[in-house]
Amino acid sequence: MSLRVRMRQALPEAMRARDKAAVSALRSALAALDNAEAVPAGAAELRGVSVEESPVGVGVTEAARRELSERETADIVRREIAERRSAAAELTSAAHAGHAARLHEEAAVLHRFLDEQAAQ
């Protein structure tokens, strides 16, 4: 089972368990994956076409999304982990200790998914 599928399946479970750190980490990582699959803004093929010449109909404006490999997916999740750890490291004052702990907890949640993937 792919990393993304396991993360999508874990999200409702984390919501039912009211695990705020897991819900936040999973939503953020899944959004990052969705963003990575988006078609680049400059990829529109109809630039320079007049209105009269433009195609019409259902689905004309649809563009195929990129498909991420398992390696690309894992790399994005690794970046999400690194971002959380980096942000937590920057929060050094006692006033931010709770937020730093939350970021470390979110990084740990995502790291478990990578560990599961490596074990398979």
Contacts in CASP RR format, 6 or more apart in sequence:
PFRMAT RR
TARGET T0000
AUTHOR 0000-0000-0000
METHOD contacts of the structure
MODEL  1
MSLRVRMRQALPEAMRARDKAAVSALRSALAALDNAEAVPAGAAELRGVS
VEESPVGVGVTEAARRELSERETADIVRREIAERRSAAAELTSAAHAGHA
ARLHEEAAVLHRFLDEQAAQ
2 70 0 8 1.000
2 73 0 8 1.000
3 70 0 8 1.000
3 73 0 8 1.000
3 74 0 8 1.000
3 77 0 8 1.000
3 113 0 8 1.000
3 114 0 8 1.000
3 117 0 8 1.000
4 30 0 8 1.000
4 33 0 8 1.000
4 68 0 8 1.000
4 73 0 8 1.000
6 113 0 8 1.000
6 116 0 8 1.000
6 117 0 8 1.000
7 26 0 8 1.000
7 29 0 8 1.000
7 30 0 8 1.000
7 77 0 8 1.000
7 113 0 8 1.000
8 30 0 8 1.000
10 22 0 8 1.000
10 26 0 8 1.000
10 113 0 8 1.000
11 23 0 8 1.000
11 26 0 8 1.000
11 27 0 8 1.000
11 30 0 8 1.000
14 22 0 8 1.000
14 23 0 8 1.000
14 26 0 8 1.000
15 23 0 8 1.000
21 102 0 8 1.000
21 105 0 8 1.000
21 106 0 8 1.000
21 109 0 8 1.000
22 106 0 8 1.000
22 109 0 8 1.000
24 102 0 8 1.000
24 106 0 8 1.000
25 80 0 8 1.000
25 84 0 8 1.000
25 106 0 8 1.000
25 107 0 8 1.000
25 109 0 8 1.000
25 110 0 8 1.000
26 109 0 8 1.000
26 110 0 8 1.000
28 80 0 8 1.000
28 106 0 8 1.000
29 76 0 8 1.000
29 77 0 8 1.000
29 80 0 8 1.000
29 110 0 8 1.000
32 76 0 8 1.000
32 79 0 8 1.000
32 80 0 8 1.000
33 68 0 8 1.000
33 73 0 8 1.000
33 76 0 8 1.000
33 77 0 8 1.000
36 66 0 8 1.000
36 68 0 8 1.000
36 72 0 8 1.000
36 76 0 8 1.000
37 65 0 8 1.000
37 66 0 8 1.000
37 67 0 8 1.000
37 68 0 8 1.000
38 65 0 8 1.000
38 66 0 8 1.000
39 63 0 8 1.000
39 64 0 8 1.000
39 65 0 8 1.000
39 66 0 8 1.000
43 63 0 8 1.000
44 63 0 8 1.000
46 54 0 8 1.000
46 55 0 8 1.000
68 76 0 8 1.000
70 117 0 8 1.000
74 114 0 8 1.000
74 117 0 8 1.000
77 110 0 8 1.000
77 113 0 8 1.000
77 114 0 8 1.000
78 114 0 8 1.000
80 110 0 8 1.000
81 107 0 8 1.000
81 110 0 8 1.000
81 111 0 8 1.000
81 114 0 8 1.000
84 103 0 8 1.000
84 104 0 8 1.000
84 106 0 8 1.000
84 107 0 8 1.000
84 110 0 8 1.000
85 103 0 8 1.000
85 104 0 8 1.000
85 107 0 8 1.000
87 103 0 8 1.000
88 99 0 8 1.000
88 100 0 8 1.000
88 101 0 8 1.000
88 103 0 8 1.000
88 104 0 8 1.000
88 107 0 8 1.000
89 100 0 8 1.000
91 97 0 8 1.000
91 99 0 8 1.000
91 100 0 8 1.000
91 103 0 8 1.000
END
